[in-house]
Amino acid sequence: MLWKQHAGQLVADAKAKSASIPCDPLFGSNPRLSALVSEVDGIKKRHGLLIERALIFAINKLPHWQAAKEQIPVTGGKAHLDCLAFNANTGKLYVFECKRGHGSFDGDKIRAIDQRLGNIKASIGAHVVSKGWRPSSTGVFILSFYGATWKSAYPIYNKHDLATLFEPCVGRFVTEYMEHLEAATAQAYSSELRDPVVVSAGQSIFDAVDEAREGPRPDVLFTEDGADFVAAQSDV
């Protein structure tokens, strides 16, 4: 029930956030379109965070495992860990970055991910010792939930690989929850997106352009008051 409520709250939070964002000038004739763009963008951002939270929640339900988002000191500053997971029984330590993995990244983004993970890998030993952990193995990798891959110095796993990293129940919980989330989001907007979008026709000089008109086409005369069509002017 708790996680079902999280799914419903995803859309509600995005709607509440978009209500405080001024209408974009591009959608001035239809403010709902402006709000919709903001809502969908907010849902995408919150979706990634829910993947992280659901995964950490499920890992913490397993015997001997503990997981959390953490911040650790690294060379030149601090780094945020999307998930740090440790099994006190086997000594397995996992450090990984979570991505929705739906689209592609540019070169700068890919290099930034690898650099961040490299800094984390170099510093994670001292951090876990300070927590009293004694890992027998350390895995640093990327979770690309929906499966997009790119050239990285680190392994990239997807939602189907979760069962190989942890117990199968973790993969099932997270995957089925995301499927529920996808259905809940689609349902929230299905009726609205099926309705025709009505936008009042603009009345400007551009609306007077007749693409089917045969030449000679009129010229546009610009004045200090604006512009209007005039008979085609000679080149002389």
C-alpha positions in Angstrom: 0.0 0.0 0.0 2.9 2.4 0.8 4.4 2.0 -2.6 1.1 2.1 -4.4 0.5 5.5 -2.7 4.0 6.6 -3.9 2.8 5.9 -7.5 -0.3 8.0 -7.1 1.7 10.8 -5.5 4.1 10.9 -8.4 1.5 12.6 -10.7 0.0 14.7 -7.9 3.4 16.1 -7.0 4.1 17.0 -10.6 0.8 18.7 -11.0 1.3 20.7 -7.8 4.8 21.8 -8.9 3.7 22.8 -12.4 0.9 25.0 -10.9 3.6 27.4 -9.6 5.4 27.6 -12.9 4.5 30.6 -15.1 2.9 29.7 -18.5 5.6 29.4 -21.2 5.1 32.1 -23.9 5.1 29.4 -26.6 1.9 28.0 -25.2 0.3 31.3 -24.2 -2.9 30.6 -26.2 -3.3 27.2 -24.4 -1.9 27.4 -20.8 -2.8 23.7 -20.2 -0.2 22.7 -22.8 2.4 24.6 -20.9 1.4 23.0 -17.6 1.4 19.5 -19.3 4.9 20.0 -20.5 6.0 20.9 -16.9 4.1 18.0 -15.4 5.6 15.4 -17.7 9.1 16.7 -17.2 8.6 16.6 -13.4 7.3 13.0 -13.6 10.3 11.9 -15.5 12.7 13.4 -13.0 10.7 11.9 -10.0 10.5 8.6 -11.8 14.3 8.1 -11.6 14.3 8.9 -7.9 11.5 6.3 -7.4 13.6 3.7 -9.1 16.4 4.4 -6.6 14.1 4.4 -3.6 12.2 1.2 -4.6 15.5 -0.6 -5.1 17.0 0.5 -1.8 13.7 -0.3 0.0 13.7 -3.9 -1.5 17.4 -4.5 -0.7 16.9 -3.6 2.9 14.2 -6.2 3.2 16.7 -9.0 2.4 18.5 -10.9 5.2 22.0 -9.5 5.9 21.7 -6.7 3.3 21.6 -3.0 4.0 21.5 -0.2 1.4 21.2 3.6 1.3 21.9 6.7 -0.7 25.0 8.3 0.8 27.5 11.1 0.3 31.2 10.4 0.7 34.3 12.5 0.6 36.4 12.2 -2.6 39.3 14.0 -4.1 38.3 17.5 -4.8 35.0 17.4 -2.9 32.1 15.1 -2.2 30.2 12.5 -4.3 26.6 11.4 -4.0 26.1 7.6 -4.2 22.8 6.6 -5.7 23.1 3.2 -3.9 25.6 1.8 -1.5 24.7 -1.8 -0.6 26.5 -4.2 1.7 25.9 -7.9 2.7 27.3 -8.5 6.1 27.2 -12.3 5.6 29.0 -12.6 2.3 31.0 -9.4 2.4 29.7 -8.2 -1.0 29.8 -4.5 -1.5 28.0 -2.8 -4.3 28.3 0.8 -5.3 26.3 1.9 -8.3 24.7 4.8 -10.2 21.1 4.5 -11.1 19.8 5.8 -14.5 16.4 5.4 -16.1 18.3 4.3 -19.1 15.7 5.3 -21.6 17.6 7.6 -23.9 21.2 8.3 -24.9 23.8 10.5 -23.3 26.3 12.8 -25.0 30.0 12.3 -24.6 30.4 14.9 -21.8 27.7 13.2 -19.7 29.3 9.7 -20.2 32.7 11.0 -19.2 31.2 12.7 -16.2 29.6 9.5 -15.0 32.8 7.5 -15.4 34.9 10.2 -13.7 32.4 10.3 -10.8 32.5 6.5 -10.4 36.3 6.6 -10.6 36.5 9.0 -7.8 34.1 7.0 -5.8 36.0 3.7 -6.4 39.2 5.3 -5.2 37.6 6.6 -2.0 35.0 4.0 -1.1 37.4 1.8 0.9 38.1 4.4 3.5 34.4 5.2 3.8 33.2 1.6 4.4 36.0 1.0 6.9 34.7 4.1 8.8 31.3 2.3 8.9 32.9 -0.8 10.4 32.4 -2.9 7.2 34.9 -5.4 6.0 34.0 -6.1 2.4 35.4 -9.2 0.7 34.6 -7.9 -2.8 33.6 -4.5 -4.2 31.5 -4.0 -7.4 31.2 -0.6 -9.0 28.7 -0.4 -11.8 25.8 1.4 -13.5 22.1 0.4 -13.4 20.5 1.4 -16.6 16.9 0.3 -15.7 15.3 0.4 -19.2 18.4 -1.0 -20.8 20.1 1.8 -22.8 23.8 1.1 -23.0 26.9 3.2 -23.9 30.6 2.7 -23.8 31.7 2.9 -20.2 34.6 1.8 -18.1 32.1 0.1 -15.8 29.6 -2.7 -16.2 26.1 -1.6 -17.2 23.2 -3.7 -15.9 19.4 -3.4 -16.6 16.2 -4.3 -14.8 16.5 -8.0 -15.8 20.0 -8.3 -14.2 18.8 -7.2 -10.8 18.0 -10.9 -10.0 21.6 -11.8 -10.6 23.0 -9.1 -8.4 20.5 -9.7 -5.5 17.8 -12.2 -4.8 15.2 -12.6 -7.5 12.5 -11.1 -5.3 14.3 -7.7 -5.5 14.2 -7.7 -9.3 10.5 -8.7 -9.3 9.5 -6.1 -6.8 11.2 -3.2 -8.5 10.2 -4.3 -12.0 6.5 -4.9 -11.2 6.4 -1.6 -9.3 7.7 0.3 -12.2 5.2 -1.4 -14.5 2.5 -0.3 -12.1 3.9 3.2 -12.1 3.9 3.3 -15.9 0.3 2.2 -16.0 -0.8 4.7 -13.3 0.9 7.5 -15.2 -0.6 6.6 -18.5 -4.0 6.3 -17.0 -3.7 9.7 -15.3 -3.4 11.4 -18.7 -5.1 8.9 -21.1 -8.4 10.7 -21.3 -6.8 14.2 -21.6 -4.4 13.1 -24.4 -7.3 11.5 -26.4 -9.2 14.8 -26.4 -8.4 17.2 -29.3 -6.2 20.1 -28.4 -8.1 23.3 -29.2 -5.9 26.4 -29.9 -7.4 29.6 -31.0 -6.2 30.6 -34.5 -3.8 33.4 -34.5 -4.4 36.5 -36.7 -1.2 37.9 -38.0 0.4 38.8 -41.3 1.6 35.2 -41.6 -2.0 33.8 -41.5 -2.6 35.8 -44.7 0.0 33.9 -46.6 -1.7 31.8 -49.3 0.7 28.9 -50.2 -1.5 28.0 -53.2 -1.3 31.5 -54.8 0.5 31.6 -58.1 3.1 34.3 -58.8 3.9 37.0 -58.7 3.7 36.8 -55.0 3.2 40.1 -53.0 6.1 41.7 -51.2 6.1 42.7 -47.5 6.5 46.3 -46.7 7.9 47.1 -43.2 7.1 50.4 -41.6 7.4 51.8 -38.2 3.9 50.7 -37.4 4.4 47.1 -38.5 4.2 45.3 -41.9 1.7 44.6 -44.6 1.5 43.0 -48.0 1.9 45.2 -51.1 2.0 44.5 -54.8 5.2 42.9 -56.0 7.8 45.5 -56.4 10.1 45.7 -59.4 13.8 45.1 -59.1 14.6 48.5 -60.5 
